Amino acid sequence: MADLRHTHELAFAGDVVIKRYIDSKPGAAEREWRALHLLAEHAPGLAPEPIGYEDGVVTMSRIDGVPLRGLFTQAVHVSALVEALTELHTAVPPDVLQIVPVRPWQREAVVDWVRRRSAAWEPRDPAADRAVKEGLRWLERWSPGESGVTPVFGAGDGNLANFLWDGTRVRIVDFEDSGRSDLAFELAELAEHVSMWVDGEVEIAHRFELNPQEERRMRECRKVQALIWLFLLSHEHPRNPPGTFQRQVERVLTTLGA
């Protein structure tokens, strides 16, 4: 799950990037290292090449590109992003994907997190309070089941800053929350990430062809992702424009149909 914490330090030495994790996030470096190896084998060029791993420090190749976050995103960038995501999701063969650990922050974890944040919520304004109340009410009856589950390899972070445009294609960095996932969940996380709308709407989810069950699952997963961001943005962060939280409140209410 994307959050607003700083989880690592980056150092650069020519064409090499050294990523050192600085918090207690369990397994993050291992997930990054596994993802880089998988993609180097099954989708070469899409992500940095793995070079070394020791004591929570991952060394990888440096790739060129400008982060899509902060870039004036045009149709060519969105099309390239869709191509990169499609390659990411489908690159790992099914027999290999089956033994890849499930990525963190799947349904059970995010539901528990939202419930705890809801329980600790302190009233602040009618619209925000209503969003929390309606969100918790919806959450209590959400039972997604297995309908519409299409296994994919997921990066686990929808931040546009992790997608680099090199003038020709989009390449991907940051795999600390990566692992086996499903297409609807991954697209929902991408679509609801604050970076996808705060500087100008980047509608990514509808660029993928989904069957009716996947569409339903994605819509439901978008609701829980919107709730996550409601709490993450409840304290304004300097990287986001003023009023971002109130916009998120409106998104939650709209997504829930409340």
Number of C-alpha atoms within 10 A of each C-alpha: 17 18 13 9 7 9 14 15 11 12 11 13 9 8 10 17 19 19 20 19 20 12 11 8 12 12 13 20 23 20 22 23 24 19 26 25 18 20 21 16 13 16 17 14 13 20 27 24 20 21 15 12 17 10 9 16 20 21 22 21 18 17 19 14 16 17 19 22 18 12 13 9 14 10 9 12 20 17 15 18 22 17 16 19 23 15 16 21 21 17 18 21 13 13 8 9 19 14 10 19 14 17 19 21 16 15 14 9 11 17 20 12 15 22 16 11 16 17 11 9 14 9 10 9 8 8 13 21 16 16 22 24 14 16 24 19 11 15 17 10 8 13 8 14 8 9 11 20 17 15 17 24 31 25 26 24 21 22 21 20 18 19 25 22 19 13 12 10 17 26 25 23 19 20 22 25 23 26 23 21 24 21 24 26 28 24 22 24 26 25 24 27 23 24 20 20 15 16 16 12 12 17 13 17 20 10 10 14 9 16 9 11 14 19 18 16 20 25 18 21 21 25 23 27 25 26 29 23 21 26 19 18 21 16 10 14 13 7 7 14 11 11 11 19 22 16 14 25 24 16 19 28 20 13 17 19 9 12
